[in-house]
Amino acid sequence: MLDHKKAVRYLSKDPILEKLIKTHGELKLDGEVNLLSDIIESIVNQQLSEKAGATIWGRFKALYNSKTFPDPKKVLKTSDEKIRGCGLSYSKIKYIKGVCEAVIKNEISLERLGEQTDGEVISELIKLKGIGKWTAEMILMFSLKRPDVFSLGDLGLRTAVSKLYKVDRDNIKKIESISLKWSPYRTIAARYLWKSLG
């Protein structure tokens, strides 16, 4: 279990992060987790604004009249046209059904992901069509609650580091070296950096 107070104390050694922590208070990595739901929601949200993604995700869940995410078999039985009516592209429908099929065929074990290293989780997830490294990193951070993940592929994070630490947004090496100073709590640092963007 992550000790949030210890993480915040550690990150406060960085004067820039200390300011953000004082402004935004304690940002915890809490909440219920449903890995299948989170993976599919991340596919739905790809290349969409937060608002558009939330609307389409809401419509998709409403197809199943279920508070929790539906059984993957039910998703596979739903016609592409019906899912398309939620606002999803055919390629995203293909990815979503591909994930459900992989779970049913046991090509990926969601239970086992929790026991794997960060690198192993990324390798497992990117085998699924429609899941790239960025999506896998978001799953690590928000679903598996891993404390030490920093996504260099995330434009928001790079923009925040660029503004706050006066480095070029595309200088990946420099941004990575800055982020390594926050290890083993880079996920928590990332949460504050996103917050700094408003």
Contacts in CASP RR format, 6 or more apart in sequence:
PFRMAT RR
TARGET T0000
AUTHOR 0000-0000-0000
METHOD contacts of the structure
MODEL  1
MLDHKKAVRYLSKDPILEKLIKTHGELKLDGEVNLLSDIIESIVNQQLSE
KAGATIWGRFKALYNSKTFPDPKKVLKTSDEKIRGCGLSYSKIKYIKGVC
EAVIKNEISLERLGEQTDGEVISELIKLKGIGKWTAEMILMFSLKRPDVF
SLGDLGLRTAVSKLYKVDRDNIKKIESISLKWSPYRTIAARYLWKSLG
2 29 0 8 1.000
2 145 0 8 1.000
2 147 0 8 1.000
2 188 0 8 1.000
4 26 0 8 1.000
4 28 0 8 1.000
4 29 0 8 1.000
4 188 0 8 1.000
5 26 0 8 1.000
7 147 0 8 1.000
7 185 0 8 1.000
7 188 0 8 1.000
8 21 0 8 1.000
8 26 0 8 1.000
8 188 0 8 1.000
10 185 0 8 1.000
11 17 0 8 1.000
11 18 0 8 1.000
11 21 0 8 1.000
11 182 0 8 1.000
11 185 0 8 1.000
11 188 0 8 1.000
11 189 0 8 1.000
11 192 0 8 1.000
12 18 0 8 1.000
12 21 0 8 1.000
14 181 0 8 1.000
14 182 0 8 1.000
14 189 0 8 1.000
16 164 0 8 1.000
16 165 0 8 1.000
17 182 0 8 1.000
17 189 0 8 1.000
17 192 0 8 1.000
20 192 0 8 1.000
20 193 0 8 1.000
20 195 0 8 1.000
20 196 0 8 1.000
21 192 0 8 1.000
23 195 0 8 1.000
24 192 0 8 1.000
24 195 0 8 1.000
27 188 0 8 1.000
27 191 0 8 1.000
27 192 0 8 1.000
27 195 0 8 1.000
29 141 0 8 1.000
29 142 0 8 1.000
29 145 0 8 1.000
29 147 0 8 1.000
29 187 0 8 1.000
29 188 0 8 1.000
29 191 0 8 1.000
33 143 0 8 1.000
33 144 0 8 1.000
33 145 0 8 1.000
34 68 0 8 1.000
34 69 0 8 1.000
35 110 0 8 1.000
35 113 0 8 1.000
35 139 0 8 1.000
35 143 0 8 1.000
35 144 0 8 1.000
36 69 0 8 1.000
36 72 0 8 1.000
36 99 0 8 1.000
36 100 0 8 1.000
36 103 0 8 1.000
36 110 0 8 1.000
37 68 0 8 1.000
37 69 0 8 1.000
38 139 0 8 1.000
38 142 0 8 1.000
38 143 0 8 1.000
39 99 0 8 1.000
39 125 0 8 1.000
39 128 0 8 1.000
39 131 0 8 1.000
39 135 0 8 1.000
39 139 0 8 1.000
39 143 0 8 1.000
40 60 0 8 1.000
40 69 0 8 1.000
40 75 0 8 1.000
40 96 0 8 1.000
40 99 0 8 1.000
40 100 0 8 1.000
41 57 0 8 1.000
42 131 0 8 1.000
42 135 0 8 1.000
42 138 0 8 1.000
42 139 0 8 1.000
43 92 0 8 1.000
43 95 0 8 1.000
43 96 0 8 1.000
43 99 0 8 1.000
43 130 0 8 1.000
43 131 0 8 1.000
43 135 0 8 1.000
44 53 0 8 1.000
44 56 0 8 1.000
44 57 0 8 1.000
44 60 0 8 1.000
44 88 0 8 1.000
44 92 0 8 1.000
44 96 0 8 1.000
45 53 0 8 1.000
45 57 0 8 1.000
46 92 0 8 1.000
46 130 0 8 1.000
46 135 0 8 1.000
48 56 0 8 1.000
56 86 0 8 1.000
56 87 0 8 1.000
56 88 0 8 1.000
58 86 0 8 1.000
59 85 0 8 1.000
59 86 0 8 1.000
59 87 0 8 1.000
60 83 0 8 1.000
60 86 0 8 1.000
60 88 0 8 1.000
61 69 0 8 1.000
61 70 0 8 1.000
63 70 0 8 1.000
63 78 0 8 1.000
63 82 0 8 1.000
63 83 0 8 1.000
63 86 0 8 1.000
64 70 0 8 1.000
64 74 0 8 1.000
72 99 0 8 1.000
72 100 0 8 1.000
72 101 0 8 1.000
72 103 0 8 1.000
72 104 0 8 1.000
73 100 0 8 1.000
73 104 0 8 1.000
75 96 0 8 1.000
75 97 0 8 1.000
75 100 0 8 1.000
76 97 0 8 1.000
76 100 0 8 1.000
76 101 0 8 1.000
76 104 0 8 1.000
80 90 0 8 1.000
80 93 0 8 1.000
83 93 0 8 1.000
83 96 0 8 1.000
84 90 0 8 1.000
84 93 0 8 1.000
88 96 0 8 1.000
94 129 0 8 1.000
95 128 0 8 1.000
95 129 0 8 1.000
95 130 0 8 1.000
95 131 0 8 1.000
98 128 0 8 1.000
98 129 0 8 1.000
99 108 0 8 1.000
99 128 0 8 1.000
99 131 0 8 1.000
101 107 0 8 1.000
102 108 0 8 1.000
102 128 0 8 1.000
103 110 0 8 1.000
107 127 0 8 1.000
108 124 0 8 1.000
108 125 0 8 1.000
108 127 0 8 1.000
108 128 0 8 1.000
113 121 0 8 1.000
113 124 0 8 1.000
113 125 0 8 1.000
113 144 0 8 1.000
114 121 0 8 1.000
114 144 0 8 1.000
116 124 0 8 1.000
118 140 0 8 1.000
118 146 0 8 1.000
118 148 0 8 1.000
118 149 0 8 1.000
121 136 0 8 1.000
121 139 0 8 1.000
121 140 0 8 1.000
121 144 0 8 1.000
122 133 0 8 1.000
122 136 0 8 1.000
122 137 0 8 1.000
122 140 0 8 1.000
125 131 0 8 1.000
125 132 0 8 1.000
125 135 0 8 1.000
125 136 0 8 1.000
125 139 0 8 1.000
126 132 0 8 1.000
126 133 0 8 1.000
126 136 0 8 1.000
133 151 0 8 1.000
133 153 0 8 1.000
134 151 0 8 1.000
134 153 0 8 1.000
134 154 0 8 1.000
137 149 0 8 1.000
137 151 0 8 1.000
137 153 0 8 1.000
137 154 0 8 1.000
138 151 0 8 1.000
140 146 0 8 1.000
140 149 0 8 1.000
140 187 0 8 1.000
141 149 0 8 1.000
141 151 0 8 1.000
141 187 0 8 1.000
141 190 0 8 1.000
145 187 0 8 1.000
146 187 0 8 1.000
147 184 0 8 1.000
147 185 0 8 1.000
147 186 0 8 1.000
147 187 0 8 1.000
147 188 0 8 1.000
148 183 0 8 1.000
148 184 0 8 1.000
148 185 0 8 1.000
148 186 0 8 1.000
148 187 0 8 1.000
149 186 0 8 1.000
149 187 0 8 1.000
149 190 0 8 1.000
150 157 0 8 1.000
150 176 0 8 1.000
150 179 0 8 1.000
150 182 0 8 1.000
150 186 0 8 1.000
150 187 0 8 1.000
150 189 0 8 1.000
150 190 0 8 1.000
151 157 0 8 1.000
151 190 0 8 1.000
152 158 0 8 1.000
152 172 0 8 1.000
152 175 0 8 1.000
152 176 0 8 1.000
152 179 0 8 1.000
154 190 0 8 1.000
155 169 0 8 1.000
156 193 0 8 1.000
156 194 0 8 1.000
156 197 0 8 1.000
157 190 0 8 1.000
157 193 0 8 1.000
157 194 0 8 1.000
158 169 0 8 1.000
158 170 0 8 1.000
158 172 0 8 1.000
158 175 0 8 1.000
159 169 0 8 1.000
159 197 0 8 1.000
160 193 0 8 1.000
160 194 0 8 1.000
160 196 0 8 1.000
160 197 0 8 1.000
161 167 0 8 1.000
161 169 0 8 1.000
161 175 0 8 1.000
161 178 0 8 1.000
161 179 0 8 1.000
161 193 0 8 1.000
162 168 0 8 1.000
162 169 0 8 1.000
162 175 0 8 1.000
163 196 0 8 1.000
164 193 0 8 1.000
164 196 0 8 1.000
165 178 0 8 1.000
167 174 0 8 1.000
167 175 0 8 1.000
167 178 0 8 1.000
168 174 0 8 1.000
169 175 0 8 1.000
179 186 0 8 1.000
179 189 0 8 1.000
180 186 0 8 1.000
182 188 0 8 1.000
182 189 0 8 1.000
END
